[in-house]
Each structure stands twice: as structure tokens, then as C-alpha cells.
Amino acid sequence: MGRAFWFAAGAGAGLYGAVKARRLAHRVSPAGVADQAAALRLGARELLDDVRAGAREKEAELTAQLGLRPRVVLPALEEKDAS
């Protein structure tokens, strides 16, 4: 029983190590680095969009609370802000 257990444990550890090594090899390859950079750009863009939306909501909320007139946004500026 002891030898079978240690054989299975060794085989499992070897398989785990091989999978981790293959994933690491992909991450440091040019394609893997490009994938990581693209994911980082996408994440940053999503975060920036969320922050801008939150700022617009808070500005509208404060404008309403203070009884001020809403700010007029020109369409040309709106398109710049979206990109």
C-alpha cells in the first residue's frame, strides 16, 4: 500500500509540475506577453470607463441636490470623451 501511494503521489506531483511549467513557458513567450499586455489594456480601459461613468453620475447627483442647471455637453466633446 505504501509504494502505490508514493507512486501516485509522485505521478501527481510530476503532472502538476509539468502543467505549471507549460503555463509559465506560454506566459514568457512573445505570444503570452502580448496576451497579457492586451488583457492589461482592456482592464485599464474598463476601469477608466467605470470611473468616468461614476463621476458623471455623481456630478448629476450633486447638480440636482444643489439645484444647479445641468452642464451642456457639446456633441464633439462627447465623442472625444468616448474614445
N, C-alpha and C positions, 0 to 999 in steps of 0.2 A: 504494500500500500504506500509506503514512504517513497519508493522510487517512482511510482506512477505519478504521485502528487508533485514531486520535484521536477519530473519531466514536463508535466502540464504547465507548471509554474514557469519553467524556463522557456517553453514554447510560447506561452502568452506574453512574457516579457520581451522575447525576441520579436514577436509580431508587433507589439506596441511600439518598440523602438524603431522598427522598420517603417511603420506608418508615420511616426513623428519625423523621422529623417527625410522621408519623401516630401512631407509637407514643408519642412524647412528648406529643402532644396528648391521647391517651387517658389517659396517666398523670396529667396535671394536671387532667383533668376531674373533676367530682364523683363520677362512677361509678368512675373509675380510682382515685381516692383511697380510696373506700370499699373497693374490691377489695384495695388494698394494706394497709389497716387490718385487714381480715378475715384476710388472709394472715399479718400480723404477730401477731394474736391467736392464730391457730391454731398458729403456730410456737412462740410462748411457752408455750401450753398443752402442746404435745407435749414441749418441753424440761422443763417443770416435772414432767410425769408421769414422764419418764425419770429425772430427778434423784430423785424420791420413790421410784421402784422401786429404783434403785441404793442409796439409803440403807437401804431395808428389807432388801435382800439383804445389805448389809454388816453391818447390825445383827444379822441372823440368823447370819451367819458368825462374828462376834465373840462372840455369845452362846454359840454351840456351842463355840468354841475355849476360852472361859473357864469352860465348864461351868455356866453360869447357867441359871436357869429362863427359858423364853420369856415375854415380856411378854404379858399378856392384854389384847386389844383389844376393847372393848365394841362391839356392832354399831352403836349410834347414832353413835359416834365414827368408825367406819369409813365410814359414809355421808357424813358431813361432809367427810372427807378425800378422798373420791372426787369431790366436786363442785368 
